Amino acid sequence: MKGMLTPRASRRRTMRSTATAAAVTTAVVALGAGCSADSLFTDVKSASRSYNVGNDDQRIRTLDVRSYAGDITVKAAEPDRRTVGVAEDMEYEKTKPHTEHQVKDGVLRLTSDDCGGNGDKCTVHYTVTVPAALTARLRTGGGDVTVRDLSGPVDARTEGGDVVARTTSGRLHARTDGGNVRLTDVRSRDVDAESGGGNLRGTFAAAPDRARLASGGGNVTVRLPRGTYAVDARTDGGTRDVSVPTDREAPHRVTAQTGGGNVTVTGRD
């Protein structure tokens, strides 16, 4: 009868419908895998600028960065460089972030705002090149903080990202509320690193006088050069492994503690 499907035609239509549905599903999955919900439905803009600060008459001794959100990277310049180089890379939706830099009493302060507090995406990623011996105070509300090859004191803090330090030799303090802390080939004699819940991994190129690495719940791993150490290693819920020579009276004191993860203190060789 007219309008009725034969069994063969019905099977062909079912196969075409199934193939179409599978193709649509595959496209949606592929789209979801490559894009976040924010990137699908928002228009993120970008802007950047770079500049140099300081000269022979305006020597900068301290860098103070206070960013609402975004990564901060600070690296050492060539030995003969006296100025500070700053690059700002911004990402925002509606209102462009407002950034400022000012120098007072030898302190260069870099600041960025919250784009008016409207809840839109608002980040400023700072990349700063400085004389190696400069003091660095770094704060961000939501990005990673990375320092490389600095010999001056460093105080790095983030509310949600990671803190990474490579080949530093000055006093080093690192704090993150929920990210990880990674210290690589550091020569700093005084180290204090803490995470609210992430992992900490510290590899030392020289024996520290005092090193404290603590996590609220992650793993803590400390790798030390050959020597004898006064070690305080504690965990409330994981395993404890100390394989370096220990002596309570040793001049090099290492504290490694976590509320729930594993603690390992071992040699780096």
VENHUUR-V34698 format. One record per backbone hydrogen bond with DSSP energy under -1.0 kcal/mol. NH is the residue of the N-H (numbers start at 1). CO is the residue of the C=O. Records with the same first field share a line. If there is no record, write none. Layout:
BEGIN
NH: CO, CO
END
This chain:
BEGIN
4: 1
10: 6
11: 7
12: 8
13: 9
14: 10
15: 11
16: 12
17: 13
18: 14
19: 15
20: 16
21: 17
22: 18
23: 19
24: 20
25: 21
26: 22
27: 23
28: 24
29: 25
30: 26
31: 27
32: 28
33: 29
34: 30
35: 31
40: 36
41: 37
42: 38
45: 92
47: 90
49: 88
51: 86
53: 84
61: 106
62: 106
63: 135
64: 108
65: 137
66: 110
67: 139
72: 144
73: 126
74: 146
75: 128
76: 148
77: 130
81: 78
84: 53
85: 129
86: 51
87: 127
88: 49
89: 125
90: 47
91: 123
92: 45
93: 121
100: 111
102: 109
104: 107
107: 104
108: 62
109: 102
110: 64
111: 100
112: 66
113: 98
117: 114
123: 91
124: 69
125: 89
126: 71
127: 87
128: 73
129: 85
130: 75
134: 131
135: 61
136: 153
137: 63
138: 155
139: 65
140: 157
141: 67
145: 162
146: 72
147: 164
148: 74
149: 166
151: 132
152: 132
154: 171
155: 136
156: 173
157: 138
158: 175
159: 140
163: 180
164: 145
165: 182
166: 147
167: 184
169: 150
172: 190
173: 154
174: 192
175: 156
176: 194
177: 158
181: 199
182: 163
183: 201
184: 165
186: 203
187: 168
191: 210
192: 172
193: 212
194: 174
195: 214
196: 176
200: 219
201: 181
202: 221
203: 183
204: 223
205: 186
206: 186
209: 189
210: 189
211: 253
212: 191
213: 255
214: 193
215: 257
216: 195
220: 262
221: 200
222: 264
223: 202
224: 266
229: 245
230: 252
232: 254
234: 256
236: 258
241: 263
243: 265
247: 229
250: 247
253: 209
254: 230
255: 211
256: 232
257: 213
258: 234
259: 215
263: 239
264: 220
265: 241
266: 222
268: 224
END
